């Protein structure tokens, strides 16, 4: 038998668990369901993005400055975020992005050999854009929705921990009931609902904690820095764009030196999946090229910085440099997104993430049903007693 103090502590934990569950239930349900859908975004989009492929040719890609010129004619007066160069059979993607004065996020696809315009795509519309908006801000204005989601995920950590303590059986003989479904024809739906909430909650708790933790790393800067320092990080965990080493400004009448970068990088990184070039922001900043070394993954990318005048490679003090130079804490942070969506484990990891997120979505539903059953189970009995008492007086 448990002591009165333990029973009292359990009641307090149950009350906290119940209140937090009712407060965050709808948010966690939406975030979990949209998370399920987002997991297989790349695989689903591959069925209808045939415009991203071209016929390979025996010639060099058009130079980067030419790509910039063509793209700016198609979408003038907007900021180019980067240019993605893929394999010989893939179109060049020019990504336009700016947050102010209003969000603009579109891509232009060009033939890498001729520069011919293929397609313009609005990345802020469509099914998966809708899913993402629900996942990160509940389709509400950014300032409001993102805060609600962020703090709900933080509270989800508390829910999972408190749920584990409530799951622990009071008696040894009840362990079996907490580890497996032991249903028969006489098992009532309330018992089944309780088992669905407690047993599946227990088995999914570790993955739920992982989703919540990685979500908090992306949602809160303070959480991000604590996670990095706690794992032994000693570099600058934020992204840093180094300045040029040289002071000589390139003659604007000639092709800029960065036109030579992509051809040389294709030779140096022959196994790379793609290269994303970011044009220099001004005369003093370096040229950034992100080298994707694995399809569908971000953690092992190489971030290369080059003096825009001399193309001399510039080192960075940030964790976002060459992957081979990354320490344990650097890798933990860099793997965060890939872990969050399950892609770190390939297709199997995505399937696990999908199922785990789906089960997480069921927890608020079964939890509300538990609360409803306990809060209102006595009301019918009270009504029956009142009716019986009234009839006896007649």
VOPAGU-2260 file (C-alpha; in pm, 1 decimal, decimal comma):
REM VOPAGU-2260
SITE   aa  ch    i         X         Y         Z
SITE  UNK   A    0       0,0       0,0       0,0
SITE  UNK   A    1     124,0     348,8     -79,0
SITE  UNK   A    2     167,5     603,6     198,3
SITE  UNK   A    3     -69,2     903,8     238,8
SITE  UNK   A    4     214,8    1134,5     131,1
SITE  UNK   A    5     267,9     938,0    -191,0
SITE  UNK   A    6    -104,4     935,0    -261,0
SITE  UNK   A    7    -119,3    1309,5    -207,8
SITE  UNK   A    8     178,5    1365,6    -440,4
SITE  UNK   A    9      10,0    1148,4    -700,6
SITE  UNK   A   10    -307,9    1356,4    -677,2
SITE  UNK   A   11    -107,5    1675,8    -726,4
SITE  UNK   A   12      72,0    1531,2   -1030,3
SITE  UNK   A   13    -260,5    1407,4   -1170,2
SITE  UNK   A   14    -412,2    1752,2   -1127,5
SITE  UNK   A   15    -116,7    1917,8   -1304,5
SITE  UNK   A   16    -131,1    1658,2   -1581,3
SITE  UNK   A   17    -504,9    1706,7   -1628,2
SITE  UNK   A   18    -495,4    2087,9   -1633,1
SITE  UNK   A   19    -201,3    2108,0   -1873,2
SITE  UNK   A   20    -361,4    1844,6   -2095,1
SITE  UNK   A   21    -687,0    2036,9   -2120,2
SITE  UNK   A   22    -502,3    2363,4   -2189,4
SITE  UNK   A   23    -275,1    2228,0   -2462,3
SITE  UNK   A   24    -483,9    1939,8   -2601,9
SITE  UNK   A   25    -612,1    2105,1   -2918,6
SITE  UNK   A   26    -272,5    2256,0   -2998,5
SITE  UNK   A   27     -88,4    1926,5   -2949,5
SITE  UNK   A   28    -343,2    1744,7   -3164,8
SITE  UNK   A   29    -298,3    1990,6   -3454,1
SITE  UNK   A   30      80,0    1997,1   -3422,5
SITE  UNK   A   31      99,5    1616,1   -3415,8
SITE  UNK   A   32    -133,5    1562,1   -3713,1
SITE  UNK   A   33      41,8    1823,3   -3926,0
SITE  UNK   A   34     372,9    1670,2   -3820,4
SITE  UNK   A   35     255,6    1335,1   -3959,5
SITE  UNK   A   36     175,3    1492,7   -4293,8
SITE  UNK   A   37     501,3    1688,4   -4313,5
SITE  UNK   A   38     722,6    1382,2   -4262,7
SITE  UNK   A   39     671,8    1252,5   -4618,4
SITE  UNK   A   40     666,1    1591,4   -4790,8
SITE  UNK   A   41     962,7    1519,3   -5020,5
SITE  UNK   A   42     836,4    1174,5   -5119,7
SITE  UNK   A   43     484,6    1300,5   -5198,8
SITE  UNK   A   44     603,5    1607,9   -5387,9
SITE  UNK   A   45     826,5    1392,0   -5607,3
SITE  UNK   A   46     512,5    1257,1   -5780,6
SITE  UNK   A   47     419,1    1594,7   -5929,4
SITE  UNK   A   48     743,4    1793,1   -5959,9
SITE  UNK   A   49     863,5    1658,7   -6293,6
SITE  UNK   A   50     951,9    2017,4   -6393,5
SITE  UNK   A   51    1257,8    1991,8   -6168,2
SITE  UNK   A   52    1423,0    1751,4   -6415,4
SITE  UNK   A   53    1592,8    1820,4   -6749,6
SITE  UNK   A   54    1774,0    1621,2   -7016,4
SITE  UNK   A   55    2147,9    1598,8   -6928,4
SITE  UNK   A   56    2387,0    1749,7   -7182,3
SITE  UNK   A   57    2759,5    1734,5   -7240,8
SITE  UNK   A   58    2831,1    2095,9   -7148,2
SITE  UNK   A   59    2891,0    2318,5   -6847,4
SITE  UNK   A   60    2613,9    2483,0   -6649,2
SITE  UNK   A   61    2552,7    2851,0   -6716,7
SITE  UNK   A   62    2755,0    3079,1   -6488,4
SITE  UNK   A   63    2610,6    3203,4   -6159,4
SITE  UNK   A   64    2601,2    3570,0   -6257,5
SITE  UNK   A   65    2396,4    3478,0   -6566,0
SITE  UNK   A   66    2153,0    3281,2   -6347,8
SITE  UNK   A   67    2116,1    3587,2   -6126,4
SITE  UNK   A   68    2048,5    3813,1   -6422,2
SITE  UNK   A   69    1784,1    3582,1   -6573,1
SITE  UNK   A   70    1606,2    3523,6   -6243,4
SITE  UNK   A   71    1592,4    3894,5   -6158,8
SITE  UNK   A   72    1425,8    3961,6   -6493,5
SITE  UNK   A   73    1157,5    3704,1   -6411,7
SITE  UNK   A   74    1102,2    3831,9   -6055,3
SITE  UNK   A   75    1233,4    4189,0   -6032,0
SITE  UNK   A   76    1284,3    4389,7   -5712,8
SITE  UNK   A   77    1293,7    4084,8   -5485,9
SITE  UNK   A   78    1581,2    3932,2   -5287,7
SITE  UNK   A   79    1749,3    3614,3   -5409,3
SITE  UNK   A   80    1817,4    3390,6   -5111,0
SITE  UNK   A   81    2020,4    3129,5   -5295,9
SITE  UNK   A   82    2070,9    2923,5   -5611,4
SITE  UNK   A   83    2056,7    2543,1   -5590,3
SITE  UNK   A   84    2262,7    2343,8   -5840,6
SITE  UNK   A   85    2180,4    1973,1   -5846,6
SITE  UNK   A   86    2276,2    1676,1   -6059,6
SITE  UNK   A   87    2317,4    1692,6   -6441,9
SITE  UNK   A   88    1950,4    1595,3   -6487,3
SITE  UNK   A   89    1812,6    1852,9   -6241,1
SITE  UNK   A   90    1699,2    2208,6   -6307,9
SITE  UNK   A   91    1860,3    2502,7   -6130,8
SITE  UNK   A   92    1636,0    2642,0   -5857,4
SITE  UNK   A   93    1663,0    3011,1   -5772,7
SITE  UNK   A   94    1504,3    3077,6   -5433,3
SITE  UNK   A   95    1363,7    3422,9   -5361,5
SITE  UNK   A   96    1294,6    3499,5   -4997,4
SITE  UNK   A   97    1230,0    3810,6   -4792,0
SITE  UNK   A   98    1032,4    3849,4   -4470,4
SITE  UNK   A   99     966,7    4223,3   -4481,6
SITE  UNK   A  100     755,0    4422,3   -4549,5
SITE  UNK   A  101     556,7    4102,0   -4613,2
SITE  UNK   A  102     662,2    3743,4   -4667,9
SITE  UNK   A  103     774,6    3661,7   -5020,7
SITE  UNK   A  104     891,6    3304,9   -5081,7
SITE  UNK   A  105     905,4    3181,0   -5439,6
SITE  UNK   A  106    1131,1    2972,6   -5662,0
SITE  UNK   A  107    1223,1    2999,3   -6028,5
SITE  UNK   A  108    1340,5    2686,8   -6212,3
SITE  UNK   A  109    1581,6    2724,9   -6503,9
SITE  UNK   A  110    1744,8    2489,3   -6751,3
SITE  UNK   A  111    2104,4    2461,4   -6618,9
SITE  UNK   A  112    2252,5    2451,1   -6970,3
SITE  UNK   A  113    2061,6    2721,0   -7156,4
SITE  UNK   A  114    1910,1    2927,3   -6875,9
SITE  UNK   A  115    1565,0    2877,4   -7028,8
SITE  UNK   A  116    1278,5    2952,6   -6790,8
SITE  UNK   A  117    1090,6    2637,4   -6683,3
SITE  UNK   A  118     853,1    2723,8   -6399,7
SITE  UNK   A  119     779,6    2971,3   -6121,8
SITE  UNK   A  120     654,8    2826,5   -5792,1
SITE  UNK   A  121     502,3    2998,8   -5490,1
SITE  UNK   A  122     649,3    2815,5   -5189,6
SITE  UNK   A  123     411,0    2991,2   -4951,2
SITE  UNK   A  124      99,1    2833,7   -5102,0
SITE  UNK   A  125     -25,2    2481,6   -5163,8
SITE  UNK   A  126     -96,6    2184,3   -4942,3
SITE  UNK   A  127     235,9    2150,9   -4760,1
SITE  UNK   A  128     265,2    2525,4   -4704,3
SITE  UNK   A  129     -78,2    2499,7   -4539,6
SITE  UNK   A  130      41,5    2205,3   -4329,4
SITE  UNK   A  131     356,2    2388,9   -4218,4
SITE  UNK   A  132     160,3    2698,8   -4117,9
SITE  UNK   A  133     -62,9    2480,5   -3903,4
SITE  UNK   A  134     234,7    2304,4   -3749,3
SITE  UNK   A  135     429,6    2613,1   -3647,9
SITE  UNK   A  136     153,6    2869,5   -3585,7
SITE  UNK   A  137    -192,8    2703,5   -3601,5
SITE  UNK   A  138    -279,0    2915,1   -3909,9
SITE  UNK   A  139    -282,0    3220,5   -3683,5
SITE  UNK   A  140     -70,3    3537,3   -3722,8
SITE  UNK   A  141     296,7    3453,8   -3666,7
SITE  UNK   A  142     338,7    3661,1   -3349,3
SITE  UNK   A  143      46,1    3487,3   -3180,3
SITE  UNK   A  144      38,4    3136,1   -3324,6
SITE  UNK   A  145     409,7    3059,1   -3294,4
SITE  UNK   A  146     406,9    3154,6   -2924,9
SITE  UNK   A  147     107,0    2933,9   -2853,3
SITE  UNK   A  148     271,2    2639,1   -3028,3
SITE  UNK   A  149     612,3    2696,5   -2867,2
SITE  UNK   A  150     484,2    2709,0   -2510,2
SITE  UNK   A  151     244,3    2420,2   -2570,7
SITE  UNK   A  152     537,4    2203,5   -2682,5
SITE  UNK   A  153     730,5    2311,5   -2373,3
SITE  UNK   A  154     433,0    2206,8   -2157,8
SITE  UNK   A  155     418,8    1879,4   -2351,7
SITE  UNK   A  156     753,9    1793,4   -2192,7
SITE  UNK   A  157     592,9    1837,4   -1849,6
SITE  UNK   A  158     291,3    1633,1   -1961,2
SITE  UNK   A  159     508,8    1343,3   -2072,1
SITE  UNK   A  160     713,0    1340,9   -1751,2
SITE  UNK   A  161     407,0    1369,7   -1526,4
SITE  UNK   A  162     230,4    1105,8   -1736,2
SITE  UNK   A  163     516,6     863,6   -1675,7
SITE  UNK   A  164     488,1     906,2   -1298,0
SITE  UNK   A  165     113,5     848,2   -1318,5
SITE  UNK   A  166     171,0     540,2   -1534,2
SITE  UNK   A  167     386,2     369,3   -1267,1
SITE  UNK   A  168     156,5     112,0   -1100,3
SITE  UNK   A  169      89,4     143,1    -728,9
SITE  UNK   A  170     106,8    -234,3    -685,0
SITE  UNK   A  171     338,3    -488,7    -844,0
SITE  UNK   A  172      45,6    -701,1    -955,0
SITE  UNK   A  173     -73,4    -419,2   -1182,1
SITE  UNK   A  174     244,0    -404,1   -1389,7
SITE  UNK   A  175     104,4    -636,6   -1653,9
SITE  UNK   A  176    -200,6    -414,8   -1703,8
SITE  UNK   A  177      26,6    -116,7   -1769,1
SITE  UNK   A  178     239,8    -296,2   -2026,2
SITE  UNK   A  179     -10,2    -474,6   -2251,1
SITE  UNK   A  180    -371,1    -458,1   -2361,4
SITE  UNK   A  181    -563,8    -727,1   -2175,4
SITE  UNK   A  182    -909,3    -688,5   -2324,3
SITE  UNK   A  183   -1195,6    -931,7   -2359,3
SITE  UNK   A  184   -1562,4    -918,5   -2458,1
SITE  UNK   A  185   -1655,6    -775,7   -2117,2
SITE  UNK   A  186   -1399,7    -493,5   -2115,7
SITE  UNK   A  187   -1582,1    -161,4   -2102,8
SITE  UNK   A  188   -1493,5     124,5   -2336,5
SITE  UNK   A  189   -1375,3     337,3   -2042,3
SITE  UNK   A  190   -1115,4      74,0   -1958,1
SITE  UNK   A  191   -1012,3      50,2   -2322,4
SITE  UNK   A  192    -978,0     427,8   -2342,3
SITE  UNK   A  193    -769,5     434,0   -2023,5
SITE  UNK   A  194    -540,6     164,5   -2165,1
SITE  UNK   A  195    -508,5     347,0   -2496,4
SITE  UNK   A  196    -402,6     660,3   -2310,8
SITE  UNK   A  197    -169,8     505,2   -2053,8
SITE  UNK   A  198     -15,1     210,6   -2239,0
SITE  UNK   A  199      40,3     382,5   -2572,9
SITE  UNK   A  200     149,0     694,0   -2382,6
SITE  UNK   A  201     414,9     492,4   -2202,4
SITE  UNK   A  202     551,5     327,7   -2516,9
SITE  UNK   A  203     556,1     651,6   -2713,7
SITE  UNK   A  204     687,2     870,5   -2430,9
SITE  UNK   A  205    1054,0     843,8   -2529,3
SITE  UNK   A  206     984,2     947,7   -2889,0
SITE  UNK   A  207     741,5    1212,5   -2766,8
SITE  UNK   A  208    1014,7    1358,9   -2547,9
SITE  UNK   A  209    1246,6    1356,6   -2848,4
SITE  UNK   A  210     992,3    1540,8   -3065,1
SITE  UNK   A  211     921,4    1791,7   -2788,6
SITE  UNK   A  212    1289,1    1847,7   -2710,4
SITE  UNK   A  213    1391,6    1901,9   -3073,1
SITE  UNK   A  214    1085,9    2124,0   -3119,9
SITE  UNK   A  215    1188,9    2338,5   -2823,4
SITE  UNK   A  216    1541,2    2370,1   -2963,0
SITE  UNK   A  217    1391,5    2525,5   -3276,4
SITE  UNK   A  218    1133,3    2732,7   -3089,2
SITE  UNK   A  219    1339,0    2894,6   -2811,2
SITE  UNK   A  220    1681,2    3056,1   -2844,3
SITE  UNK   A  221    1749,9    3002,5   -2471,7
SITE  UNK   A  222    1664,8    2632,5   -2506,3
SITE  UNK   A  223    1889,1    2609,4   -2813,2
SITE  UNK   A  224    2187,5    2762,1   -2629,0
SITE  UNK   A  225    2132,0    2551,5   -2315,3
SITE  UNK   A  226    2115,6    2233,1   -2524,2
SITE  UNK   A  227    2439,7    2324,0   -2699,5
SITE  UNK   A  228    2629,9    2417,1   -2383,7
SITE  UNK   A  229    2496,3    2115,3   -2191,4
SITE  UNK   A  230    2637,2    1879,9   -2454,6
SITE  UNK   A  231    2983,1    2038,0   -2430,0
SITE  UNK   A  232    2971,6    2296,4   -2706,5
SITE  UNK   A  233    3246,5    2558,4   -2715,2
SITE  UNK   A  234    3191,6    2731,9   -3050,4
SITE  UNK   A  235    2948,6    3001,0   -3159,1
SITE  UNK   A  236    2622,3    2803,4   -3197,7
SITE  UNK   A  237    2460,2    3066,0   -3419,8
SITE  UNK   A  238    2517,4    3101,2   -3795,0
SITE  UNK   A  239    2798,5    3349,5   -3870,8
SITE  UNK   A  240    2877,4    3487,9   -4215,9
SITE  UNK   A  241    3248,0    3585,5   -4215,6
SITE  UNK   A  242    3376,8    3903,5   -4375,4
SITE  UNK   A  243    3608,1    3919,0   -4674,6
SITE  UNK   A  244    3980,6    3892,7   -4617,0
SITE  UNK   A  245    4073,6    4112,7   -4914,6
SITE  UNK   A  246    3983,5    4479,2   -4953,9
SITE  UNK   A  247    4000,1    4498,9   -5333,5
SITE  UNK   A  248    3658,8    4538,4   -5496,1
SITE  UNK   A  249    3597,0    4334,1   -5810,0
SITE  UNK   A  250    3571,6    4528,9   -6135,9
SITE  UNK   A  251    3198,4    4536,3   -6214,9
SITE  UNK   A  252    3269,3    4522,8   -6592,1
SITE  UNK   A  253    3400,0    4168,0   -6560,4
SITE  UNK   A  254    3230,6    3851,3   -6454,3
SITE  UNK   A  255    3245,6    3821,2   -6073,5
SITE  UNK   A  256    3493,0    3563,8   -5937,0
SITE  UNK   A  257    3211,9    3357,7   -5781,3
SITE  UNK   A  258    3125,0    3239,8   -6134,7
SITE  UNK   A  259    3420,4    3001,3   -6097,0
SITE  UNK   A  260    3300,0    2849,0   -5768,4
SITE  UNK   A  261    3035,9    2601,1   -5880,5
SITE  UNK   A  262    3245,7    2435,4   -6157,3
SITE  UNK   A  263    3539,9    2395,9   -5918,6
SITE  UNK   A  264    3322,9    2261,2   -5635,8
SITE  UNK   A  265    3165,6    1998,1   -5862,3
SITE  UNK   A  266    3519,2    1864,0   -5912,7
SITE  UNK   A  267    3623,2    1890,8   -5548,0
SITE  UNK   A  268    3298,0    1738,1   -5415,7
SITE  UNK   A  269    3220,5    1481,2   -5683,1
SITE  UNK   A  270    2988,3    1282,9   -5451,2
SITE  UNK   A  271    2782,2    1584,1   -5340,6
SITE  UNK   A  272    2408,4    1584,4   -5407,9
SITE  UNK   A  273    2371,5    1958,9   -5460,0
SITE  UNK   A  274    2529,1    2300,7   -5404,6
SITE  UNK   A  275    2344,8    2610,6   -5286,3
SITE  UNK   A  276    2523,0    2935,1   -5366,6
SITE  UNK   A  277    2435,9    3254,2   -5180,1
SITE  UNK   A  278    2538,8    3573,8   -5354,9
SITE  UNK   A  279    2735,9    3818,5   -5138,3
SITE  UNK   A  280    2509,7    4057,1   -4946,7
SITE  UNK   A  281    2745,7    4350,9   -4996,5
SITE  UNK   A  282    3106,1    4430,8   -5090,8
SITE  UNK   A  283    3246,1    4317,4   -4755,7
SITE  UNK   A  284    3079,9    3978,3   -4704,0
SITE  UNK   A  285    3193,8    3637,9   -4820,7
SITE  UNK   A  286    3019,0    3409,0   -5067,7
SITE  UNK   A  287    2848,1    3114,6   -4897,8
SITE  UNK   A  288    2806,3    2774,4   -5061,8
SITE  UNK   A  289    2616,2    2498,1   -4882,8
SITE  UNK   A  290    2727,7    2152,8   -4997,0
SITE  UNK   A  291    2463,9    1881,7   -4950,6
SITE  UNK   A  292    2640,8    1550,8   -4896,9
SITE  UNK   A  293    2333,0    1330,9   -4838,9
SITE  UNK   A  294    1995,4    1338,0   -5010,9
SITE  UNK   A  295    1719,8    1456,6   -4779,3
SITE  UNK   A  296    1952,1    1535,0   -4487,3
SITE  UNK   A  297    2086,2    1862,4   -4353,1
SITE  UNK   A  298    2310,4    1778,0   -4057,4
SITE  UNK   A  299    2616,9    1669,5   -4260,6
SITE  UNK   A  300    2620,2    1965,8   -4497,9
SITE  UNK   A  301    2944,1    2155,6   -4549,1
SITE  UNK   A  302    2915,8    2533,7   -4517,0
SITE  UNK   A  303    3193,0    2691,9   -4721,5
SITE  UNK   A  304    3281,1    3062,9   -4719,9
SITE  UNK   A  305    3488,1    3231,3   -4990,7
SITE  UNK   A  306    3636,7    3578,1   -5023,2
SITE  UNK   A  307    3427,6    3727,8   -5303,0
SITE  UNK   A  308    3732,4    3890,1   -5465,3
SITE  UNK   A  309    4001,6    3622,6   -5438,1
SITE  UNK   A  310    3789,7    3309,4   -5374,2
SITE  UNK   A  311    4019,2    3230,9   -5083,5
SITE  UNK   A  312    3835,1    3007,4   -4840,8
SITE  UNK   A  313    3753,2    3177,5   -4510,0
SITE  UNK   A  314    3713,3    2982,5   -4187,3
SITE  UNK   A  315    3422,9    3039,9   -3949,7
SITE  UNK   A  316    3404,9    3026,5   -3570,6
SITE  UNK   A  317    3049,4    2892,0   -3590,8
SITE  UNK   A  318    2928,8    2531,7   -3569,2
SITE  UNK   A  319    2810,1    2579,3   -3926,7
SITE  UNK   A  320    3133,5    2508,6   -4108,9
SITE  UNK   A  321    3271,1    2185,9   -4255,6
SITE  UNK   A  322    3105,2    1879,3   -4110,6
SITE  UNK   A  323    3437,2    1703,5   -4053,0
SITE  UNK   A  324    3530,7    1983,4   -3810,6
SITE  UNK   A  325    3210,1    1948,6   -3608,2
SITE  UNK   A  326    3236,6    1827,4   -3248,8
SITE  UNK   A  327    2979,6    1619,3   -3061,1
SITE  UNK   A  328    2773,8    1918,3   -2943,2
SITE  UNK   A  329    2790,4    2073,2   -3291,1
SITE  UNK   A  330    2649,9    1754,4   -3443,5
SITE  UNK   A  331    2371,2    1734,7   -3184,6
SITE  UNK   A  332    2248,6    2080,9   -3284,3
SITE  UNK   A  333    2300,9    2026,8   -3655,4
SITE  UNK   A  334    2107,8    1698,2   -3642,2
SITE  UNK   A  335    1814,0    1857,3   -3461,4
SITE  UNK   A  336    1582,4    1907,2   -3760,8
SITE  UNK   A  337    1666,2    1569,7   -3917,4
SITE  UNK   A  338    1587,0    1400,9   -3585,6
SITE  UNK   A  339    1265,5    1600,9   -3548,0
SITE  UNK   A  340    1123,7    1478,8   -3881,7
SITE  UNK   A  341    1275,1    1128,6   -3862,0
SITE  UNK   A  342    1487,8    1164,9   -4175,8
SITE  UNK   A  343    1799,7    1088,9   -3970,4
SITE  UNK   A  344    1694,1     721,9   -3993,2
SITE  UNK   A  345    1610,5     721,4   -4363,8
SITE  UNK   A  346    1275,0     583,6   -4477,4
SITE  UNK   A  347    1245,6     364,6   -4166,7
SITE  UNK   A  348    1303,7     668,8   -3946,5
SITE  UNK   A  349    1032,9     862,5   -4128,6
SITE  UNK   A  350     784,6     577,5   -4086,8
SITE  UNK   A  351     860,7     566,0   -3713,6
SITE  UNK   A  352     823,1     943,9   -3687,3
SITE  UNK   A  353     492,4     928,8   -3874,6
SITE  UNK   A  354     346,5     657,1   -3650,2
SITE  UNK   A  355     482,2     814,9   -3331,9
SITE  UNK   A  356     336,4    1153,6   -3423,7
SITE  UNK   A  357       3,1     991,3   -3504,0
SITE  UNK   A  358      -4,6     822,2   -3163,6
SITE  UNK   A  359      89,6    1151,8   -2996,7
SITE  UNK   A  360    -214,1    1304,4   -3168,9
SITE  UNK   A  361    -434,5    1038,2   -3007,3
SITE  UNK   A  362    -319,9    1120,2   -2651,7
SITE  UNK   A  363    -511,6    1450,5   -2619,2
SITE  UNK   A  364    -824,3    1274,7   -2751,9
SITE  UNK   A  365    -810,7     981,6   -2508,6
SITE  UNK   A  366    -706,2    1220,0   -2231,3
SITE  UNK   A  367   -1012,3    1442,2   -2280,2
SITE  UNK   A  368   -1235,7    1133,7   -2284,9
SITE  UNK   A  369   -1079,6    1021,3   -1956,1
SITE  UNK   A  370   -1140,6    1361,8   -1800,8
SITE  UNK   A  371   -1497,4    1372,1   -1930,2
SITE  UNK   A  372   -1572,8    1023,5   -1799,1
SITE  UNK   A  373   -1439,6    1103,1   -1452,2
SITE  UNK   A  374   -1591,5    1451,2   -1431,8
SITE  UNK   A  375   -1941,4    1345,5   -1536,2
SITE  UNK   A  376   -1966,8     978,5   -1437,4
SITE  UNK   A  377   -2158,1    1056,3   -1116,0
SITE  UNK   A  378   -2411,3    1291,6   -1270,5
SITE  UNK   A  379   -2643,1    1021,1   -1410,6
SITE  UNK   A  380   -2636,8     844,0   -1071,3
SITE  UNK   A  381   -2731,8    1169,7    -896,4
SITE  UNK   A  382   -3018,1    1225,8   -1138,4
SITE  UNK   A  383   -3144,7     869,7   -1082,8
SITE  UNK   A  384   -3139,4     912,6    -704,0
SITE  UNK   A  385   -3324,1    1242,6    -727,3
SITE  UNK   A  386   -3584,8    1089,6    -955,9
SITE  UNK   A  387   -3625,8     789,5    -722,3
SITE  UNK   A  388   -3663,9    1014,8    -419,5
SITE  UNK   A  389   -3920,4    1227,4    -600,5
SITE  UNK   A  390   -4127,5     924,1    -705,7
SITE  UNK   A  391   -4141,7     788,4    -349,1
SITE  UNK   A  392   -4283,1    1117,4    -228,2
SITE  UNK   A  393   -4568,6    1104,0    -480,1
